[in-house]
Amino acid sequence: MSAAQTKPTACLALADGTIFWGQGFGATGETTAELCFNTAMTGYQEIMTDPSYAGQIVTFTFPHIGNTGTNPEDDETGDPVAEGMVVKWMPTQSASWRAVSELSDWLATRGRIAIGGIDTRRLTRAIRQQGAPHAALAHNPDGVFDIEALVAKARAFSGLQGLDLAKDVTCAQSYRWDEMRWAWPEGYSRQTDAKHKVVAIDYGAKRNILRCLASAGCDVTVLPASATYDDVMSHNPDGVFLSNGPGDPAATGKYAVPMIRRLLDNTQLPIFGICLGHQMLALALGAETVKMNHGHHGANHPVKEIDTGKVEITSMNHGFAVDAQSLPEGVVETHVSLFDGSNCGIKLEGRPVFSVQQHPEASPGPQDSYYLFERFASSMS
């Protein structure tokens, strides 16, 4: 192989000065973000378009990324939200009957940078040991990089702590949602016999969460993250859903928590939260959240439901967690991570108000946690 073929065309610079060289694909340019790793073996397109990954570059620990291509059905939102992608092996040509475009082309047209040829095992160990680092990712086909400038940009990145990113990924205005979960052979169908009116607060909602609500019999109206108590109640809902999303929950909570507290104080409405929505509910109930060392990102996370002892294999994506030690009286821990014992669920005693940290709309188990949507629907009956 010639020197021209082996010349690096991409560079990943960490804030501590560590440099990783590789081959770039997708868009060209530079981006700066927090670096995390995801252990899922499938679903790279869903991960890149999950609004919860705003402000993050994703390292994939599984080497075969890109081999099933991309297609519009698997997008969780309109465009990729994750800032960049790090993989071990460069994507091969797609081999799936569902593929519409190649991963590299899909990233390029959406302005997202990726780097291949990286020792992702070494990188993942560094993240586990030192915490999620700040990083700058650059792709230049000419292979020319200003390393000192890249390291300086990584060091200058403010980080996710104290950052409200929900406002950047939420919807601009309210809308109705009636598309249900994918099913063979018709694909996505429409909800035509909804039994419950649900207002979903969009802190960065994944489409498949909304589909699961519709499949559980809900007529869903989605409102922006900044929705007020009066905005919510103007729809006369049977229940309120709090979605997933990115950033520091304490920052988003400055405007989201007062609205949730008014719902808790002035109504008996069922409330269900997922991921950031779980953290918003916990803050509204008087608990606290903490920044994790490297977070939970993957589709193999075992979570135990305390009441039943059942273990669910779940999908997770969060860098902050609810501090179980801060739960006030009357708020009960319902789920815990079997990886590290961190909180994964709460409920308000005597009320149909509950939330979980994991993503029950995903399919790692494949549907171990789908009962939560049915539980929410039953609480509105």
Phi, psi and omega in degrees: 000136183285162178298326180296326181285332183264354181297128179298141176242005178212156184215135174245115182249124178268158184296337179276003178097354178292135182240132174244126178258145178196194179255130182274151169211172188079216182284163173258163180123204182225153173210151180233135184193178169281141181258125177233173174234150179234132186264006182293144178270342179223172173087025182297328179291318177298322180294314182293334180258006176283118181302341179295344181267011176303136179080012183228145168260132186256123171266124179265122181284335178280131188285333186272074180255126179106353188283353174251009177068202179223159176204153185299333184293337186266000177290132176272344171207180190301320184220163176303142179249325175303143186287329183192176185226138177235126182225162179282307183251141175299143182300137174270174177298138184295147180226071179210139179291344180271347186294134176250327178213164178280152182302315182299316179294320180298316178293318183297316182290343181251010173071032180245133184268143177222153178227133178242169180083020183264143173284086186290337177292316177297317182295318180295319177300319180297319179294317179299318186281322189253352184092164183296114184276164170273140187215154173241131181243129182228142177229118178222113181303337178281346178075021181256124183222144173263093187297317180300320180292321180295316178297320179296321178293320177298318181290332182277348180299132187289337184088172184271342182293127182083005185256124176267104180259349180300323181296337181275337186246353180289165178290153181282331179209167184290155176204161177266150179226126179226004179286134182258179182298153179293138178214141178284137003258357189279346182082225179275128177245175185254144176281117182243359183223051183292142182250346185225134176269119183239133169261122178254123177273123187266098172267003185138045191294136172280143182299324185289336173294315179296322177297320180294323176297316179296320180292336178275007176095022184256137169268108193258127169245123183262130179242151178299162182300332182274008182304139179268171176303316180295324176300314181296310186290340179296341179267358179051056186283158171271342180196162181235133178248137179248118191275174170291174178171174185261176170084189183276120181300328180295327179287314178294327182296342181301326177249338183278322185297316179302322178295315181295321179297322177295322176298316181293323185279331190246356180223169172247023184295140169298138178229133181227128180234150177230132172061247177299325176298324174298316181291323177298316179297317180299317179297319180296331180273357176107005179273181180233159176242156181226152175281132180273161180299305178224004175073183177240117180219108180166179183240029182223031186268117179281128180235133181257128171277118190296318184298318186260340185080001181289139177254127179251137171271120192235163171261137181224152175202090179203142178251355175238157181219155173284131178281106184299331181290344183263001182295127182284170178299136181095350176250120189251137174286128184250333182223146176224150175284133176274357173281312186222005178078006181289159183292138178228007178183149177218163171213154177266122184301133176077004181227151177278060183232117184204165180200160179223154179277327182285174182252095183289348179279342178281174188230055178277340188267332006274336184228042183299328188252007183295338180303339181294324175293320178293325177295318178298315179297319180296326181291342178267352184287000000 
